[in-house]
């Protein structure tokens, strides 16, 4: 179920949340966002990255897409994705626009020099944060592996949803952990 973006970001400053093993460090605050429907791979996204993507989805008109980068890690409770940046959040348009965008980015998707590409962020007004047929074609063509995720944003509706590829050839709506760095180093 797509999450309400505003309330998710407000949660970062509310009560204490237990530290999680992959990021159990006094330099970070980690808060759960969304509804957990899968226990296969956890998604950790830095709050400043999520906020910037939400800002762009709200203030840029039309559709836009960008690559999510970070690291795929294996922690004590299994694999997790740590998303710490995005790149090339560009306007896209036309039929199968996301497929054409990803085709143009294919070399970047395969190159891990500036951070491993772990998925795609897509801003589409009117989507309600839900995957449509065009998005599924693109995701299944470029990201059909359990180490990939997708973020679908609907800025005007204040909706966002994370999806993770499951081994049974399906994309499942999952929650994520928002990670916020403390202002002062500990």
C-alpha positions in Angstrom: 0.0 0.0 0.0 1.5 3.4 -0.9 2.7 5.4 2.0 1.7 9.0 2.9 5.0 10.8 2.2 4.5 13.7 4.6 3.7 11.5 7.6 6.6 9.2 6.9 9.0 12.1 6.9 7.4 13.5 10.1 8.0 10.1 11.8 11.8 10.7 11.7 11.5 13.2 14.5 9.0 11.3 16.6 9.7 8.8 19.5 12.5 6.3 19.9 12.9 3.4 17.5 15.1 0.5 18.2 18.4 0.4 16.3 18.6 -2.2 13.5 21.6 -4.5 13.1 22.7 -3.3 9.6 22.9 0.3 10.8 23.2 -0.1 14.5 25.5 2.9 14.9 25.1 6.0 17.1 25.6 8.2 14.1 22.2 7.2 12.6 18.5 7.3 13.5 16.5 4.6 11.8 12.7 4.7 11.4 10.3 2.3 9.8 8.1 3.6 7.0 5.3 1.7 5.3 3.9 -1.8 5.9 6.1 -4.9 5.9 4.7 -7.5 3.6 8.0 -9.3 2.8 10.8 -10.5 5.0 13.2 -11.4 2.2 15.2 -8.2 1.8 15.1 -5.0 3.8 15.4 -1.6 2.2 17.3 1.2 4.0 17.1 4.6 2.3 18.8 7.8 3.6 16.2 10.4 4.5 17.9 13.2 2.5 17.7 11.1 -0.7 14.1 10.2 -0.1 13.2 13.9 0.7 14.9 15.1 -2.5 13.1 12.6 -4.7 9.8 13.5 -3.0 10.5 17.2 -3.6 11.3 16.7 -7.2 8.2 14.6 -7.7 6.1 17.3 -6.1 7.6 20.3 -7.9 8.5 18.9 -11.4 5.6 18.5 -13.8 5.1 15.3 -15.8 7.1 12.1 -15.5 10.7 11.7 -14.4 13.0 8.8 -13.7 16.3 8.3 -12.0 18.6 5.5 -10.9 18.8 4.5 -7.3 22.4 3.8 -6.1 24.0 2.3 -3.0 25.1 -1.1 -1.8 23.7 -4.6 -1.5 24.7 -6.0 1.8 24.4 -9.2 3.8 23.7 -8.5 7.5 23.1 -10.8 10.5 19.4 -11.1 9.6 19.9 -11.5 5.8 20.4 -9.3 2.8 19.5 -5.6 2.7 19.7 -2.7 0.3 21.3 0.5 1.4 20.3 3.4 -0.9 22.4 6.5 -0.4 22.0 8.4 -3.6 20.3 8.7 -7.0 21.4 9.9 -10.3 20.0 11.2 -13.6 16.5 12.1 -12.4 15.4 13.3 -15.8 12.0 14.0 -17.4 10.7 11.2 -19.6 7.8 11.2 -22.0 6.1 9.1 -24.6 4.9 5.5 -24.9 7.2 3.1 -23.0 9.1 6.1 -21.7 10.6 4.3 -18.8 11.9 1.4 -21.1 13.5 4.0 -23.4 15.1 5.8 -20.5 16.5 2.6 -19.0 17.8 1.5 -22.4 19.7 4.8 -22.6 21.1 4.3 -19.1 22.1 0.6 -19.6 25.8 1.2 -19.4 25.4 3.1 -16.1 23.2 0.3 -14.8 26.1 -2.1 -15.4 28.9 0.1 -14.1 29.4 0.1 -10.3 32.2 2.8 -10.3 30.0 5.6 -8.9 27.8 3.3 -6.7 25.9 0.1 -7.5 22.6 0.7 -9.3 20.0 -1.0 -7.2 16.8 0.2 -9.0 14.8 3.0 -10.3 12.8 5.9 -8.9 9.8 7.0 -11.1 7.7 10.1 -10.6 4.3 9.8 -12.3 1.4 12.1 -11.5 -1.9 10.1 -11.1 -0.1 6.8 -10.4 -1.0 6.9 -6.7 2.3 5.1 -6.1 1.2 2.0 -7.9 3.0 0.1 -10.6 1.3 0.1 -14.1 1.8 -2.2 -17.0 4.5 0.0 -18.6 6.5 0.1 -15.4 6.3 -3.7 -15.0 7.6 -4.2 -18.5 10.5 -1.9 -17.8 11.3 -3.4 -14.4 11.1 -7.0 -15.6 13.3 -6.1 -18.5 16.1 -4.4 -16.6 15.7 -5.2 -12.9 14.4 -8.8 -12.6 16.7 -9.9 -9.8 16.2 -10.0 -6.0 18.8 -7.3 -5.5 16.7 -4.6 -7.1 14.0 -2.3 -6.0 11.7 0.5 -7.4 10.3 3.7 -5.9 7.1 5.0 -7.5 6.2 8.6 -6.6 3.0 10.6 -7.1 4.0 14.0 -5.9 0.7 15.9 -6.3 -1.1 13.1 -4.4 1.7 12.9 -1.7 2.1 9.2 -2.3 5.1 7.0 -2.5 5.6 3.2 -2.7 8.6 0.9 -2.6 8.7 -2.3 -4.5 11.1 -5.2 -4.3 11.6 -8.0 -6.8 10.8 -11.4 -5.4 12.3 -14.6 -6.7 8.9 -15.8 -8.0 8.9 -13.2 -10.8 6.8 -10.6 -9.1 7.2 -7.1 -7.7 6.0 -6.8 -4.1 5.0 -3.6 -2.4 7.3 -3.3 0.7 8.1 -0.7 3.3 11.5 0.8 4.0 13.7 2.0 6.8 14.4 5.8 6.6 17.9 6.5 7.9 18.7 10.0 9.2 22.2 11.1 10.1 22.7 13.0 13.3 23.9 16.6 12.8 26.9 16.2 15.1 29.3 13.3 14.8 29.2 11.0 17.8 
